[in-house]
Amino acid sequence: MAKSSKPSDKKSASKKKSTSKKKSTPKQLSVAAIGTGNIFKAVHVKPLNENPDVKLVALCDIEESKAKALGKEYGIDKTCKNYKDILKIKSVDAVDICTPNKFHSEIAIAALEAGKHVMCEKPDAVSPKEAQRMADAAKASGKTLMVMRNNRMRPDSQFLKKYIAAGNMGDIYAGRVGWIRRRGIPGKGGWFTTKELSGGGPLIDLGVHMIDLAIWLMGNPRPVAVSGSTYCKFANSDVAGDSAHSQFGRAQADGTFDVEDLAMGFVRFDNGASLQIEFSWASNIEQEKNFVELRGEKSGACLDSSQPLKLFTEIEGMLCDILPQVPTNVWATHGLYLNHWVDVLMGRDKPMFVPQDGVHMIQILGAIYESAKTGKEVQL
Ligand SMILES: NC(=O)c1ccc[n+]([C@@H]2O[C@H](COP(=O)([O-])OP(=O)(O)OC[C@H]3O[C@@H](n4cnc5c(N)ncnc54)[C@H](O)[C@@H]3O)[C@@H](O)[C@H]2O)c1
Protein backbone atom coordinates (compact mmCIF):
# COMPACT_ATOMS: atom_id res chain seq x y z
CA MET A 1 0.00 0.00 0.00
CA ALA A 2 1.15 3.52 -0.71
CA LYS A 3 0.93 4.46 2.94
CA SER A 4 3.19 1.71 4.18
CA SER A 5 5.67 2.06 1.30
CA LYS A 6 6.34 5.75 2.04
CA PRO A 7 8.39 5.70 5.21
CA SER A 8 10.44 2.70 4.09
CA ASP A 9 11.16 4.29 0.67
CA LYS A 10 12.36 7.40 2.33
CA LYS A 11 14.24 5.46 4.99
CA SER A 12 16.14 3.36 2.49
CA ALA A 13 17.07 6.42 0.45
CA SER A 14 18.11 8.43 3.47
CA LYS A 15 19.73 5.52 5.37
CA LYS A 16 22.55 5.15 2.88
CA LYS A 17 23.15 8.86 2.96
CA SER A 18 22.41 9.66 6.56
CA THR A 19 25.99 10.58 7.58
CA SER A 20 26.92 12.45 4.43
CA LYS A 21 23.54 14.23 4.33
CA LYS A 22 24.07 15.65 7.81
CA LYS A 23 27.55 16.84 6.90
CA SER A 24 26.51 18.35 3.58
CA THR A 25 23.39 20.27 4.68
CA PRO A 26 24.31 23.79 3.54
CA LYS A 27 23.85 26.92 5.65
CA GLN A 28 21.89 28.47 2.79
CA LEU A 29 20.56 26.69 -0.29
CA SER A 30 21.57 27.94 -3.73
CA VAL A 31 18.45 27.55 -5.84
CA ALA A 32 18.00 28.03 -9.60
CA ALA A 33 14.69 28.27 -11.44
CA ILE A 34 13.99 26.67 -14.82
CA GLY A 35 10.97 28.18 -16.59
CA THR A 36 10.17 31.71 -15.47
CA GLY A 37 6.67 32.12 -16.92
CA ASN A 38 3.33 32.84 -15.24
CA ILE A 39 3.35 30.46 -12.27
CA PHE A 40 6.97 31.13 -11.31
CA LYS A 41 6.40 34.89 -11.46
CA ALA A 42 3.02 34.74 -9.70
CA VAL A 43 3.70 32.44 -6.74
CA HIS A 44 7.24 30.96 -6.67
CA VAL A 45 9.78 33.75 -6.97
CA LYS A 46 8.62 35.87 -4.05
CA PRO A 47 8.47 33.17 -1.37
CA LEU A 48 11.79 31.70 -2.51
CA ASN A 49 13.37 35.16 -2.52
CA GLU A 50 11.99 35.90 0.95
CA ASN A 51 13.05 32.57 2.50
CA PRO A 52 16.19 33.26 4.60
CA ASP A 53 17.48 29.74 3.87
CA VAL A 54 17.44 30.32 0.10
CA LYS A 55 19.63 32.27 -2.26
CA LEU A 56 18.14 32.46 -5.75
CA VAL A 57 21.28 32.32 -7.89
CA ALA A 58 20.20 31.71 -11.49
CA LEU A 59 17.15 31.86 -13.76
CA CYS A 60 16.68 29.89 -16.97
CA ASP A 61 14.04 30.27 -19.66
CA ILE A 62 14.13 29.36 -23.34
CA GLU A 63 12.78 32.88 -23.80
CA GLU A 64 15.75 34.31 -21.95
CA SER A 65 14.33 37.84 -21.99
CA LYS A 66 11.76 36.65 -19.39
CA ALA A 67 14.53 35.36 -17.09
CA LYS A 68 16.51 38.56 -17.58
CA ALA A 69 13.56 40.81 -16.74
CA LEU A 70 12.84 38.88 -13.55
CA GLY A 71 16.55 38.73 -12.71
CA LYS A 72 16.69 42.51 -12.93
CA GLU A 73 13.73 42.83 -10.58
CA TYR A 74 15.18 40.42 -7.98
CA GLY A 75 18.91 41.17 -8.39
CA ILE A 76 19.79 37.80 -9.95
CA ASP A 77 22.59 38.27 -12.51
CA LYS A 78 22.97 34.76 -13.90
CA THR A 79 20.45 33.87 -16.62
CA CYS A 80 20.51 31.37 -19.48
CA LYS A 81 18.20 29.67 -21.95
CA ASN A 82 19.41 26.06 -21.78
CA TYR A 83 18.67 24.24 -18.51
CA LYS A 84 21.81 22.13 -18.99
CA ASP A 85 23.87 25.26 -18.27
CA ILE A 86 22.16 25.52 -14.88
CA LEU A 87 22.98 21.90 -14.07
CA LYS A 88 26.67 22.54 -14.79
CA ILE A 89 26.86 25.11 -11.96
CA LYS A 90 28.39 23.12 -9.10
CA SER A 91 27.25 25.50 -6.37
CA VAL A 92 23.55 25.08 -7.28
CA ASP A 93 21.98 22.78 -4.64
CA ALA A 94 18.43 22.67 -5.96
CA VAL A 95 16.28 23.57 -8.94
CA ASP A 96 12.66 24.69 -9.19
CA ILE A 97 11.11 23.52 -12.49
CA CYS A 98 8.20 25.58 -13.85
CA THR A 99 8.25 24.72 -17.57
CA PRO A 100 5.34 23.32 -19.61
CA ASN A 101 4.44 19.76 -18.58
CA LYS A 102 6.29 17.90 -21.33
CA PHE A 103 9.71 19.03 -20.03
CA HIS A 104 9.16 18.22 -16.32
CA SER A 105 10.50 14.66 -16.35
CA GLU A 106 13.44 15.29 -18.68
CA ILE A 107 14.68 18.25 -16.64
CA ALA A 108 13.94 16.68 -13.24
CA ILE A 109 15.82 13.47 -14.12
CA ALA A 110 18.80 15.41 -15.52
CA ALA A 111 18.86 17.61 -12.40
CA LEU A 112 18.72 14.63 -10.02
CA GLU A 113 21.49 12.92 -11.99
CA ALA A 114 23.53 16.11 -11.69
CA GLY A 115 23.14 15.89 -7.89
CA LYS A 116 20.51 18.63 -7.46
CA HIS A 117 17.39 18.49 -5.30
CA VAL A 118 14.22 19.14 -7.29
CA MET A 119 10.94 20.96 -6.88
CA CYS A 120 8.77 20.49 -9.95
CA GLU A 121 5.44 22.09 -10.80
CA LYS A 122 2.51 19.76 -11.34
CA PRO A 123 1.73 17.53 -13.19
CA ASP A 124 4.69 15.32 -12.27
CA ALA A 125 5.05 13.99 -15.83
CA VAL A 126 2.99 13.39 -18.96
CA SER A 127 3.11 9.57 -18.77
CA PRO A 128 3.28 6.91 -16.01
CA LYS A 129 6.58 5.68 -17.47
CA GLU A 130 8.14 9.13 -17.09
CA ALA A 131 6.80 9.51 -13.54
CA GLN A 132 8.38 6.16 -12.63
CA ARG A 133 11.69 7.25 -14.21
CA MET A 134 11.61 10.39 -12.06
CA ALA A 135 11.02 8.33 -8.91
CA ASP A 136 13.83 5.94 -9.88
CA ALA A 137 16.21 8.84 -10.53
CA ALA A 138 15.39 10.34 -7.12
CA LYS A 139 16.07 7.03 -5.39
CA ALA A 140 19.33 6.44 -7.25
CA SER A 141 20.60 9.96 -6.58
CA GLY A 142 19.56 10.14 -2.92
CA LYS A 143 18.35 13.69 -3.64
CA THR A 144 14.90 14.98 -2.77
CA LEU A 145 12.25 15.17 -5.48
CA MET A 146 9.03 16.95 -4.59
CA VAL A 147 6.22 17.92 -6.96
CA MET A 148 3.92 20.88 -6.28
CA ARG A 149 0.86 19.87 -4.25
CA ASN A 150 -0.12 23.32 -3.03
CA ASN A 151 -3.71 22.36 -2.20
CA ARG A 152 -2.43 20.17 0.65
CA MET A 153 -1.31 23.43 2.31
CA ARG A 154 -4.74 25.09 2.30
CA PRO A 155 -5.86 25.82 5.83
CA ASP A 156 -9.06 23.80 5.32
CA SER A 157 -7.11 20.82 3.92
CA GLN A 158 -4.64 20.97 6.82
CA PHE A 159 -7.48 21.08 9.35
CA LEU A 160 -9.31 18.20 7.67
CA LYS A 161 -6.13 16.10 7.57
CA LYS A 162 -5.78 16.51 11.36
CA TYR A 163 -9.51 15.85 11.91
CA ILE A 164 -9.22 12.60 9.94
CA ALA A 165 -5.92 11.57 11.62
CA ALA A 166 -7.66 11.92 15.01
CA GLY A 167 -10.15 9.26 13.87
CA ASN A 168 -13.13 11.58 13.59
CA MET A 169 -14.26 10.26 10.22
CA GLY A 170 -13.56 6.57 10.79
CA ASP A 171 -12.90 4.55 7.65
CA ILE A 172 -13.21 6.75 4.54
CA TYR A 173 -14.74 4.48 1.94
CA ALA A 174 -15.88 6.77 -0.87
CA GLY A 175 -15.33 10.21 -2.34
CA ARG A 176 -16.11 12.59 -5.18
CA VAL A 177 -13.70 15.17 -6.57
CA GLY A 178 -13.76 17.67 -9.34
CA TRP A 179 -12.77 21.01 -10.74
CA ILE A 180 -15.40 22.00 -13.21
CA ARG A 181 -15.25 25.17 -15.25
CA ARG A 182 -18.01 26.56 -17.38
CA ARG A 183 -15.56 28.55 -19.53
CA GLY A 184 -11.90 28.50 -18.49
CA ILE A 185 -9.68 27.05 -21.20
CA PRO A 186 -6.09 28.08 -20.44
CA GLY A 187 -4.55 29.76 -23.50
CA LYS A 188 -6.69 28.22 -26.22
CA GLY A 189 -4.37 27.08 -29.03
CA GLY A 190 -1.23 27.43 -26.87
CA TRP A 191 0.82 24.73 -25.08
CA PHE A 192 -1.93 23.86 -22.55
CA THR A 193 -4.26 22.66 -25.34
CA THR A 194 -1.51 20.88 -27.34
CA LYS A 195 -1.23 17.24 -26.23
CA GLU A 196 2.40 16.94 -27.29
CA LEU A 197 3.35 19.68 -24.79
CA SER A 198 0.74 19.28 -22.03
CA GLY A 199 -0.03 15.55 -22.01
CA GLY A 200 -3.76 16.28 -21.82
CA GLY A 201 -6.51 18.74 -20.91
CA PRO A 202 -8.27 19.51 -17.61
CA LEU A 203 -7.68 15.98 -16.30
CA ILE A 204 -3.91 16.45 -16.19
CA ASP A 205 -4.09 20.20 -15.51
CA LEU A 206 -6.70 20.36 -12.74
CA GLY A 207 -7.05 16.67 -11.89
CA VAL A 208 -3.66 16.46 -10.21
CA HIS A 209 -4.73 19.11 -7.68
CA MET A 210 -7.99 17.60 -6.50
CA ILE A 211 -7.35 13.87 -6.98
CA ASP A 212 -4.14 14.27 -4.99
CA LEU A 213 -5.95 16.13 -2.24
CA ALA A 214 -8.57 13.40 -1.93
CA ILE A 215 -6.06 10.52 -1.94
CA TRP A 216 -3.82 12.30 0.60
CA LEU A 217 -6.80 12.90 2.90
CA MET A 218 -7.91 9.28 2.45
CA GLY A 219 -4.50 8.12 3.76
CA ASN A 220 -2.86 7.27 0.42
CA PRO A 221 -4.62 4.03 -0.57
CA ARG A 222 -3.10 2.44 -3.69
CA PRO A 223 -5.15 2.81 -6.91
CA VAL A 224 -5.89 -0.60 -8.48
CA ALA A 225 -8.47 -0.03 -11.23
CA VAL A 226 -9.62 2.96 -13.25
CA SER A 227 -12.25 3.73 -15.85
CA GLY A 228 -13.13 6.96 -17.59
CA SER A 229 -14.46 8.91 -20.54
CA THR A 230 -13.13 12.08 -22.11
CA TYR A 231 -14.77 14.58 -24.45
CA CYS A 232 -13.56 17.40 -26.68
CA LYS A 233 -16.50 19.64 -27.63
CA PHE A 234 -15.06 23.16 -27.44
CA ALA A 235 -12.00 22.94 -29.73
CA ASN A 236 -13.82 24.67 -32.57
CA SER A 237 -16.12 26.84 -30.49
CA ASP A 238 -15.52 30.54 -31.05
CA VAL A 239 -17.40 31.86 -28.05
CA ALA A 240 -15.50 34.99 -27.02
CA GLY A 241 -15.36 33.97 -23.38
CA ASP A 242 -13.93 30.46 -23.84
CA SER A 243 -10.87 31.34 -21.76
CA ALA A 244 -12.54 33.98 -19.59
CA HIS A 245 -12.13 32.09 -16.34
CA SER A 246 -8.54 30.92 -16.69
CA GLN A 247 -5.65 32.99 -15.38
CA PHE A 248 -3.08 30.92 -17.24
CA GLY A 249 -1.82 30.27 -20.77
CA ARG A 250 -1.27 32.41 -23.84
CA ALA A 251 -3.95 31.95 -26.50
CA GLN A 252 -2.85 31.33 -30.10
CA ALA A 253 -5.38 32.06 -32.83
CA ASP A 254 -4.34 29.27 -35.24
CA GLY A 255 -2.94 26.98 -32.57
CA THR A 256 -3.70 23.37 -31.66
CA PHE A 257 -6.53 22.00 -29.50
CA ASP A 258 -6.18 18.22 -29.43
CA VAL A 259 -6.87 17.47 -25.75
CA GLU A 260 -10.09 16.78 -23.85
CA ASP A 261 -12.16 19.60 -22.37
CA LEU A 262 -14.12 17.26 -20.03
CA ALA A 263 -13.06 14.07 -18.27
CA MET A 264 -15.21 11.81 -16.09
CA GLY A 265 -13.87 8.79 -14.25
CA PHE A 266 -13.96 6.26 -11.47
CA VAL A 267 -11.02 4.97 -9.41
CA ARG A 268 -10.94 1.88 -7.15
CA PHE A 269 -8.34 1.50 -4.39
CA ASP A 270 -6.73 -1.53 -2.72
CA ASN A 271 -8.63 -0.90 0.54
CA GLY A 272 -12.02 -1.07 -1.23
CA ALA A 273 -12.49 2.72 -1.33
CA SER A 274 -13.61 4.43 -4.53
CA LEU A 275 -13.41 7.92 -6.00
CA GLN A 276 -15.63 9.53 -8.60
CA ILE A 277 -13.97 12.31 -10.63
CA GLU A 278 -14.90 15.08 -13.07
CA PHE A 279 -12.78 17.85 -14.58
CA SER A 280 -13.64 20.40 -17.23
CA TRP A 281 -12.12 23.51 -18.80
CA ALA A 282 -15.43 24.17 -20.52
CA SER A 283 -18.86 22.61 -20.07
CA ASN A 284 -22.41 23.83 -19.85
CA ILE A 285 -22.85 23.96 -16.08
CA GLU A 286 -24.13 26.69 -13.79
CA GLN A 287 -20.79 27.81 -12.33
CA GLU A 288 -17.15 26.91 -11.81
CA LYS A 289 -16.16 25.14 -8.62
CA ASN A 290 -13.64 22.69 -7.26
CA PHE A 291 -14.46 20.18 -4.58
CA VAL A 292 -13.42 17.15 -2.56
CA GLU A 293 -16.28 15.32 -0.88
CA LEU A 294 -15.39 12.42 1.41
CA ARG A 295 -17.67 9.89 3.05
CA GLY A 296 -16.44 8.24 6.24
CA GLU A 297 -18.18 5.81 8.59
CA LYS A 298 -18.36 8.35 11.40
CA SER A 299 -18.68 11.56 9.40
CA GLY A 300 -18.42 13.13 5.97
CA ALA A 301 -16.57 16.21 4.72
CA CYS A 302 -17.04 18.66 1.90
CA LEU A 303 -14.25 20.99 0.78
CA ASP A 304 -15.89 23.13 -1.87
CA SER A 305 -14.59 26.36 -3.39
CA SER A 306 -18.12 27.78 -3.42
CA GLN A 307 -18.60 27.46 0.36
CA PRO A 308 -16.61 27.00 3.59
CA LEU A 309 -15.53 23.52 4.77
CA LYS A 310 -18.47 21.49 6.10
CA LEU A 311 -18.45 18.29 8.15
CA PHE A 312 -21.52 16.05 8.40
CA THR A 313 -22.04 13.80 11.41
CA GLU A 314 -24.43 12.62 14.13
CA ILE A 315 -24.28 13.86 17.72
CA GLU A 316 -26.57 12.42 20.43
CA GLY A 317 -28.89 10.95 17.83
CA MET A 318 -29.14 14.20 15.91
CA LEU A 319 -27.78 14.91 12.41
CA CYS A 320 -25.27 17.75 12.76
CA ASP A 321 -23.40 19.93 10.26
CA ILE A 322 -20.12 21.33 11.63
CA LEU A 323 -18.63 24.50 10.15
CA PRO A 324 -14.97 24.87 11.19
CA GLN A 325 -13.85 28.50 11.15
CA VAL A 326 -10.69 28.11 9.08
CA PRO A 327 -9.09 30.90 7.04
CA THR A 328 -9.45 30.60 3.26
CA ASN A 329 -6.33 32.21 1.77
CA VAL A 330 -5.70 29.78 -1.07
CA TRP A 331 -3.00 31.49 -3.12
CA ALA A 332 -0.33 31.65 -0.42
CA THR A 333 -0.28 27.84 -0.50
CA HIS A 334 2.44 27.59 -3.16
CA GLY A 335 4.77 29.60 -0.92
CA LEU A 336 3.93 27.41 2.08
CA TYR A 337 4.71 24.28 0.07
CA LEU A 338 7.99 25.78 -1.23
CA ASN A 339 8.94 26.67 2.37
CA HIS A 340 8.16 23.09 3.39
CA TRP A 341 10.46 21.83 0.59
CA VAL A 342 13.22 24.10 1.89
CA ASP A 343 12.67 22.80 5.45
CA VAL A 344 13.02 19.25 4.11
CA LEU A 345 16.26 20.12 2.30
CA MET A 346 17.59 21.80 5.46
CA GLY A 347 16.87 18.58 7.39
CA ARG A 348 14.17 20.16 9.57
CA ASP A 349 11.11 18.31 8.27
CA LYS A 350 10.03 15.07 6.59
CA PRO A 351 8.60 15.44 3.06
CA MET A 352 4.81 15.39 2.93
CA PHE A 353 5.13 14.20 -0.70
CA VAL A 354 7.19 11.23 -1.86
CA PRO A 355 7.82 10.34 -5.54
CA GLN A 356 5.58 7.25 -5.25
CA ASP A 357 2.62 9.64 -4.77
CA GLY A 358 3.41 11.03 -8.21
CA VAL A 359 3.73 7.59 -9.79
CA HIS A 360 0.25 6.65 -8.50
CA MET A 361 -1.20 9.98 -9.62
CA ILE A 362 0.10 9.77 -13.18
CA GLN A 363 -0.88 6.07 -13.37
CA ILE A 364 -4.47 7.09 -12.59
CA LEU A 365 -4.49 9.85 -15.21
CA GLY A 366 -2.86 7.61 -17.83
CA ALA A 367 -5.40 4.89 -17.11
CA ILE A 368 -8.34 7.29 -17.51
CA TYR A 369 -7.02 8.29 -20.94
CA GLU A 370 -6.50 4.63 -21.86
CA SER A 371 -9.95 3.63 -20.61
CA ALA A 372 -11.51 6.51 -22.55
CA LYS A 373 -9.90 5.09 -25.72
CA THR A 374 -10.71 1.42 -25.17
CA GLY A 375 -14.03 1.75 -23.35
CA LYS A 376 -12.79 -0.71 -20.71
CA GLU A 377 -11.70 -0.56 -17.07
CA VAL A 378 -7.89 -0.52 -16.71
CA GLN A 379 -6.22 -2.61 -13.98
CA LEU A 380 -3.10 -0.97 -12.48
N1 LIG B 1 0.27 24.67 -9.06
C1 LIG B 1 -0.49 25.51 -9.72
O1 LIG B 1 -1.43 26.07 -9.18
C2 LIG B 1 -0.20 25.81 -11.17
C3 LIG B 1 -0.90 26.83 -11.83
C4 LIG B 1 -0.55 27.10 -13.16
C5 LIG B 1 0.42 26.37 -13.81
N2 LIG B 1 1.06 25.35 -13.15
C6 LIG B 1 2.08 24.55 -13.84
O2 LIG B 1 3.27 25.32 -13.99
C7 LIG B 1 3.90 24.98 -15.21
C8 LIG B 1 4.13 26.25 -16.02
O3 LIG B 1 2.88 26.85 -16.29
P1 LIG B 1 2.79 28.41 -16.63
O4 LIG B 1 1.35 28.75 -16.58
O5 LIG B 1 3.74 29.18 -15.82
O6 LIG B 1 3.26 28.38 -18.16
P2 LIG B 1 4.02 29.54 -18.94
O7 LIG B 1 3.94 29.17 -20.36
O8 LIG B 1 3.53 30.87 -18.52
O9 LIG B 1 5.53 29.41 -18.43
C9 LIG B 1 6.40 28.38 -18.81
C10 LIG B 1 7.76 28.98 -19.06
O10 LIG B 1 8.68 27.94 -19.35
C11 LIG B 1 9.52 28.37 -20.44
N3 LIG B 1 10.05 27.15 -21.06
C12 LIG B 1 9.43 26.34 -21.95
N4 LIG B 1 10.22 25.28 -22.23
C13 LIG B 1 11.36 25.45 -21.52
C14 LIG B 1 12.55 24.70 -21.40
N5 LIG B 1 12.73 23.56 -22.06
N6 LIG B 1 13.53 25.17 -20.59
C15 LIG B 1 13.37 26.33 -19.92
N7 LIG B 1 12.25 27.09 -19.99
C16 LIG B 1 11.26 26.65 -20.77
C17 LIG B 1 8.62 29.21 -21.30
O11 LIG B 1 9.35 30.10 -22.14
C18 LIG B 1 7.78 29.94 -20.27
O12 LIG B 1 8.36 31.16 -19.87
C19 LIG B 1 3.00 23.98 -15.91
O13 LIG B 1 3.49 22.69 -15.72
C20 LIG B 1 1.66 24.13 -15.23
O14 LIG B 1 0.90 22.93 -15.19
C21 LIG B 1 0.76 25.07 -11.86
The ligand as a MOL file (V3000), in Angstrom:
LIG
                    3D

  0  0  0     0  0            999 V3000
M  V30 BEGIN CTAB
M  V30 COUNTS 44 48 0 0 0
M  V30 BEGIN ATOM
M  V30 1 N 0.2660 24.6690 -9.0610 0
M  V30 2 C -0.4900 25.5120 -9.7200 0
M  V30 3 O -1.4330 26.0730 -9.1790 0
M  V30 4 C -0.1970 25.8080 -11.1730 0
M  V30 5 C -0.8960 26.8310 -11.8320 0
M  V30 6 C -0.5500 27.1050 -13.1550 0
M  V30 7 C 0.4160 26.3700 -13.8070 0
M  V30 8 N 1.0600 25.3520 -13.1470 0 CHG=1
M  V30 9 C 2.0780 24.5460 -13.8360 0
M  V30 10 O 3.2650 25.3220 -13.9900 0
M  V30 11 C 3.8960 24.9820 -15.2100 0
M  V30 12 C 4.1330 26.2490 -16.0190 0
M  V30 13 O 2.8830 26.8470 -16.2950 0
M  V30 14 P 2.7850 28.4140 -16.6290 0
M  V30 15 O 1.3550 28.7540 -16.5830 0
M  V30 16 O 3.7430 29.1840 -15.8190 0 CHG=-1
M  V30 17 O 3.2620 28.3800 -18.1600 0
M  V30 18 P 4.0180 29.5390 -18.9370 0
M  V30 19 O 3.9450 29.1660 -20.3650 0
M  V30 20 O 3.5300 30.8750 -18.5170 0
M  V30 21 O 5.5270 29.4080 -18.4280 0
M  V30 22 C 6.3960 28.3760 -18.8110 0
M  V30 23 C 7.7590 28.9760 -19.0550 0
M  V30 24 O 8.6790 27.9380 -19.3520 0
M  V30 25 C 9.5230 28.3660 -20.4360 0
M  V30 26 N 10.0460 27.1520 -21.0630 0
M  V30 27 C 9.4250 26.3400 -21.9540 0
M  V30 28 N 10.2170 25.2820 -22.2300 0
M  V30 29 C 11.3610 25.4450 -21.5170 0
M  V30 30 C 12.5500 24.6960 -21.3970 0
M  V30 31 N 12.7260 23.5560 -22.0620 0
M  V30 32 N 13.5300 25.1690 -20.5920 0
M  V30 33 C 13.3660 26.3310 -19.9190 0
M  V30 34 N 12.2520 27.0950 -19.9890 0
M  V30 35 C 11.2570 26.6530 -20.7700 0
M  V30 36 C 8.6210 29.2070 -21.3030 0
M  V30 37 O 9.3530 30.0960 -22.1370 0
M  V30 38 C 7.7850 29.9360 -20.2690 0
M  V30 39 O 8.3560 31.1640 -19.8720 0
M  V30 40 C 3.0020 23.9780 -15.9150 0
M  V30 41 O 3.4910 22.6880 -15.7200 0
M  V30 42 C 1.6560 24.1300 -15.2320 0
M  V30 43 O 0.9050 22.9260 -15.1930 0
M  V30 44 C 0.7640 25.0680 -11.8600 0
M  V30 END ATOM
M  V30 BEGIN BOND
M  V30 1 1 1 2
M  V30 2 2 2 3
M  V30 3 1 2 4
M  V30 4 1 4 5
M  V30 5 2 4 44
M  V30 6 2 5 6
M  V30 7 1 6 7
M  V30 8 2 7 8
M  V30 9 1 8 9
M  V30 10 1 8 44
M  V30 11 1 9 10
M  V30 12 1 9 42
M  V30 13 1 10 11
M  V30 14 1 11 12
M  V30 15 1 11 40
M  V30 16 1 12 13
M  V30 17 1 13 14
M  V30 18 2 14 15
M  V30 19 1 14 16
M  V30 20 1 14 17
M  V30 21 1 17 18
M  V30 22 2 18 19
M  V30 23 1 18 20
M  V30 24 1 18 21
M  V30 25 1 21 22
M  V30 26 1 22 23
M  V30 27 1 23 24
M  V30 28 1 23 38
M  V30 29 1 24 25
M  V30 30 1 25 26
M  V30 31 1 25 36
M  V30 32 1 26 27
M  V30 33 1 26 35
M  V30 34 2 27 28
M  V30 35 1 28 29
M  V30 36 1 29 30
M  V30 37 2 29 35
M  V30 38 1 30 31
M  V30 39 2 30 32
M  V30 40 1 32 33
M  V30 41 2 33 34
M  V30 42 1 34 35
M  V30 43 1 36 37
M  V30 44 1 36 38
M  V30 45 1 38 39
M  V30 46 1 40 41
M  V30 47 1 40 42
M  V30 48 1 42 43
M  V30 END BOND
M  V30 END CTAB
M  END
